[in-house]
């Protein structure tokens, strides 16, 4: 028995299927839980592989906008 399902996620549609024996004994609640777990694992995987798309220009702007307070350092050598 093949139970196909699709969920809408923040990354678009996630489609998958549960392949089970015809005489499986899972309840509707257990099947829903398995489907949601697959969806959640897929979303977590996509989340973990996202690349930071910050450009060099954006980084330069952020650095130039921030103010760095310098503290004078003792420059005399220690005897």
C-alpha positions in Angstrom: 0.0 0.0 0.0 1.3 3.4 -0.9 0.0 6.5 0.9 1.0 9.6 -1.0 0.9 13.0 0.7 1.9 16.6 0.1 2.4 19.5 2.6 3.0 23.1 1.8 6.1 24.5 3.6 8.0 27.7 3.6 10.1 26.2 0.9 7.2 25.1 -1.3 5.5 21.8 -1.6 6.9 18.7 0.1 5.6 15.4 -1.5 6.4 12.0 -0.2 4.8 8.6 0.3 4.6 5.9 3.0 5.0 2.4 1.6 3.3 0.0 4.0 2.1 -3.6 3.8 -1.6 -3.9 2.9 -2.4 -5.3 6.3 -0.6 -2.6 8.4 -2.1 -1.7 11.7 -1.2 1.9 12.1 -4.0 4.3 13.2 -4.8 7.5 11.3 -3.1 9.4 14.1 0.1 7.3 13.7 0.1 7.8 10.0 -0.4 11.5 10.3 2.5 11.6 12.8 4.8 9.7 10.4 3.9 12.1 7.6 4.5 15.2 9.7 7.8 13.8 10.9 9.0 13.3 7.4 8.0 16.8 6.5 9.6 18.3 9.6 12.9 16.4 8.9 12.9 17.7 5.4 12.4 21.3 6.5 15.1 20.9 9.2 17.5 19.6 6.6 16.8 22.5 4.2 17.1 25.0 7.1 20.5 23.5 8.0 21.9 23.8 4.4 20.9 27.5 3.8 23.7 29.7 2.7 24.2 33.2 4.0 23.6 35.3 1.0 25.0 38.5 2.5 27.1 40.2 -0.1 30.5 41.8 0.5 28.9 45.2 -0.1 26.3 44.6 2.6 29.1 43.6 5.0 31.2 46.6 4.2 28.2 48.9 4.8 27.4 47.3 8.1 31.0 47.7 9.3 31.3 51.3 8.1 28.0 52.1 9.9 29.1 50.7 13.2 31.3 52.9 15.4 34.2 51.3 17.1 35.5 53.1 20.1 39.3 52.7 20.5 40.9 52.8 23.9 44.5 54.1 24.1 47.0 51.4 24.9 50.2 51.8 26.9 52.9 51.8 24.3 55.9 52.1 26.6 57.9 48.9 26.9 57.9 47.2 30.2 61.3 47.3 31.9 
